Amino acid sequence: MDLATRHWDRRGDGGITFTELGFGTAPLGNLYRAIGDDEAQALLTRAWEAGIRYFDTAPLYGFGLSETRLNRFLRGRPRDAYVLSTKVGRLLHACPPEARDGVGKWFDVPSRREQYDYSHDGVLRSLEASLERLGLDRVDILFAHDLDVFNHRTRAALDGRLAEFMAGGYRALVRLRDEGVIRAFGAGVNEWQPCQWLLERGDFDLFLLAGRYTLLEQEALESFLPLAEARGVGIVIGGAYNSGILATGPRPGAFYNYDPAPPAILERVARIEAVCTRHGVRLVDAAFQFPLRHPGVVSVIPGGQGLAEMESNLAAARATIPPGLWADLKAEGLLRADAPVG
């Protein structure tokens, strides 16, 4: 069965066609554990053979390693055959191994220190460096990366970065889009509130929202997602499994939001899984399919460091979910009543 696609064309210029299942390539940057080049290529090859044509990366992922691994894989493939997004907002600087960032998170990666830079020139420098690592002359989408409290720690620090971005990086992205260098731009963040703040102040095309519109969390329906839908803004969903617990189930040590899941989350996921089991549906299938019920969502991009995870994602993308499952989740208070499920 071919993977389903969604066409997005906010600006009436032909738009972009996404596969509903995309490939989030943070794991190719050796996130939490190292994988070899051949293993990474095998994973990308399986994704391509299965029909995945949307790939998302970032300079942060392995401090350039994810982008360089995509370089090897994409070389020689027709440029118009796939959609590629990367991110801006960080510059990477070579440093001695003992001074590198990301120890304990990124393994067997280049020795680099990261510098946040959302300025006009910083965005252009970031894109230039990404194109070199990717071996390409263009990308389709640029996301301003990690404009959220999760990364900048305080609201005051985030406010400063948002101001820097709107005064500088935003102008660069508008110019790149207007000149046809990129086809679309937006922000890739871990919180919906900064997405709404940006959308209220600028002409954005797409947002990559990680972990904040899932089977566990639908608060973004309060205001951000309706605003995005009204403006024709597309939503890419990252973190659909909330860092793992919606894929693994509520087992001991399951991860939620990058940390071991607290008891309340374990209990809620157990209740959701019980409903899925009654309907003969895998929890991971429901977790993947739920965000796609929202009309603004264009793609869901789970990661995966192994072929088994890739096969599970492919099965989830092709799964059929009985309508009664969503109805039961709502009836038990496990899903917002206004969550689209049609």
N, C-alpha and C positions, 0 to 999 in steps of 0.2 A: 504494500500500500504506500503510495506517495505521501510525503508529508504535506500537510495543509499549509497554505500561504495566506498572508493578509497584505492587501495593498493599501498604502497610505499616501495621500496626495493632498496635503493641506494647502499648498501654494498653487495648485493647478498647473504644475510644470512637468507632469509625468510621474512624479512621486517615486516611491521605493517599495519594492515587494519583499516582504520578510517571510521567512519560514516561521511558522508558529513555534517550532522548536529551534532555538538558536544555540550557539555554543559560547558560554562564558569561559574565557581562557585563563582566568586567574590560576587554576590548578597547573596549567602549563608553565607557570612561573615558579613551580616547586613550592606551592603554598602548603605549609605544614609538613610536607615530606618531599624528598627529591625523587623525580623520575628521570629516566634516561632519555636521550634524544630519540632513540628508536621507538621507545614506548610512546613518547609524545606524538611522533609521526604516525604510529599505528592507530592511535586514538583519533587523530585528525582525519586519517584516511577512512576509518570506519564511519565517521560523521559525514564525510563527503559522499561515500557510497550509499549511505542511507537517505541522502537528499538534503542534509542541512546546508544552508547557503548563507546564513547570517552568523558572523563571527564578531565577538566583542573582545577587545583587549585594552591595555593601558600601559603606559611606561612603568607604573608602580609594580605591575605583576612580574615579580622576579627581577625587578630593576632592569627591565629591558629584555629579559629572557623570553617571556611570552611572545613579544613582538618578533624577536629573531627566530624563534621556532616557527612562527607563522610565515616568515620570509621563506624559509626552506620549503614549507609545504605549498604555499601559494605560487611559488615561482613556476612559470610556464602555464598556469591555469588562466583561462580567459578572464580578463579583469571585469568584464560585465556579467560574469557568471555568478558572482557572489557579492554580498553586502558586507562592508567592514566598518566597524566603529572603533575609535580609540579615544583617548582622553587627554585633556590639558589641565594645567594647574599645578603640576610638579615638574621641576627640572632635576635631572640626575647628575651628580658630580662624582668623578672617580676619587677614590680615597684608599688608604691602607686597609687591609682586611680587618684589623682590630678596631677601626673607626667606622665600619659600615653600619648602616641602619638595618632594621628588620631581622636581627638575630633572634632565632626561636620562632620566627614566622615564615621567612623565606629561606630555603635550604639550597646550598650549592649554587649560589647565584653570584653575579659580578659584584665586586666591592664598590658600593655606591652610597652616597649620602643624598637624601632627598631634600629639596628646597621648595616649599610652596611658593608659587608665583602665578598670580591670576592677572598680571598686567597685560597690556597690549603686546609689548615685545616678548614677554614671557610665553604667551600663548603661541606666538609665531615661532619662537625658538623651540618650544615643545613639539609643535607639529613637524618642523624640519627634522628634528632628531628622530621622531617616530617614523617618518618616511624613510630615513636612512636605515633604521633597524628593520623595517618591513621590506625594504627593497622595492618600494612602490613610488609612483608619482602622484597618487591621490588616495584619500580615504573618503568614504561616503558621509560619515557622521562624526562630529566631534562633540564629546560631552565634557563640560567643566566638572572636574572630579572632586568629590568629597567636600562640597560646600555644606557642611553640617556640623552640629555640635559634637557628634560622635568623634569626629577627627580633630576639631579645633578646640575642644574641651570646654570652652565657656561661650555663653551667648555673646559677650562683648568681643571675644576674639573672632567669632563667626561674623558678627556685624562688620568688623573691619575688613575681613576677606570679601564679604559680599559687596561692600562699597568699592574695594579695589577692583573686583571683577567687573562690576557694572560701569566703572569709569574707564576701564582699559580693555580687559579680555573680551568682554561682551562686544565692544566696538570692533575688535579684530575678527570675531566670529561672524558678525553681520557682514563685514567686508568680504571675508572669505566666501561666504554663501552668495553674496551678490555678484562676486566675480566668477562664480562657478567652480571654485577650487574645492569646495565641499558642497554636498547636496542638502545638508540639514545640520542643525546643532541644538544642543540643550545642555542638561546637567545630569550627572550620574551620582546619586546621593543615597544615604541610608535613612533619610527622614523625609516625610512628605511636606512638612512645614516650609523648609527653604525652597522647595519646588514651587509652592504656591506664592511665596514672596517674590521669587524671580518672575513667575508667570504674570503677576500683577504689574510688573515693571518693565517687561521686555517682550520682544517678538520671538518667542521660542517655538521650536518645531516638535521636539521629542524630549521626554525625560526617562532616564533609566532609574527606576525606583527599586531599591534593594531591601527586601524583607518587610516592607510596610503595606503590602496588599496581598495577603495570603489567607489560607484557611484559618489561621490563628488571629490575623489582624486585618481589620477593615476600616479603621478610623479615617483613612484617606477619603472615604466616601462622604465624610461630613461636608467638605468644601473643595478640596483640591481636585479630585477626580471629576466632579461635575463641571468645574471651571475648565479643566483641560478638554473635556468632551465638547463643551460649548464652543471652544476655540479651535477645534480640529487638531489638537495636539495629541500626538501618539505617545503611548506608554510602553516601554520595554520593562518587563518584570525580571529583576534579579532576585536571588535569595528566596525563591518560591517555597523552598523547604525550610526556611527560617534557620539556616546554618546546619541543617541536617535532621532535626527531630521529626519533620514531616516526611522524611524519606525512611528513616530507621525505625520510627515509632518510639514510644516512650520508654525505651530501655534504659537501664542505669548508665549514667555517663553520657546520655544523648545531649547533643549540643543545640542550644538556642541562642541566637544573636551572638555567636562567637564564643560563648561560655557554656559551661555545664548548665543544663536546664534546671530552673528552680522547681520545687514541688508543685506549685500551682499550674505551671505550664505542663509538667508531666501528667497531671491529673486531667487537664483539659484535652490534651492530645489523646489520652487513653479513651476519653468519652467520644471524641471524633472518630477514632479508629474503630470503636465498637459499632458505631453507625455504619461505617464503611463495610465492616465485616458482615453485618446483617444483609447488606445489599450485594455481597460477593465482589467488592471492589477493593483493590489495594489502596492503602492510605496515600502512597506516593502518586498514584494515578489521579486521585481526587485533588491532591495538592497541586499537581501540575495543571489540571484542567480548570480548576476554579478561576484563576485570574483571567483566563481566556474568555470567560463568559462576559467580561466587561467589554463593551463595544470600543472603548478607547485603546485597549491593549493590542499591540501589534506582534509581540513575540515574548516568549518566556525563555530565559537563558540560564538553565542550571549548569553548574560546573560538573566536573567528573575527571578523576585522575586515572581511572581504569576502564577497561572495556566492559566489565560487568556493570559499572555505573552508567556507561553510555547505553548499553542495551536496555537497562531499566528506564532511562529517560525516553528512549525510542518507544518502548512499550507504553509508557505513560502518555506520550503524544498521540498514540493511536488508540488509546482506550476509549470505550464508550461508557458514559456514566448515566445510570438511570435517573430520571428527574426526581424520583422519590427520595433519592439520597439527599439532594439539596433541601427538599421539603422537610425531611426529618431533622436535618441539622438546624434548620430555622425553628422548627417546632420545639426543639430541645434547648434553644437559646445559644447554640454553638456557632451560629452564622447570623450576621445582621439581616434583619427583615428586608432591608432595601438593597441587599447585594444582588446584582444581576446574575441570574443563573439560567436564562433561557438559551 
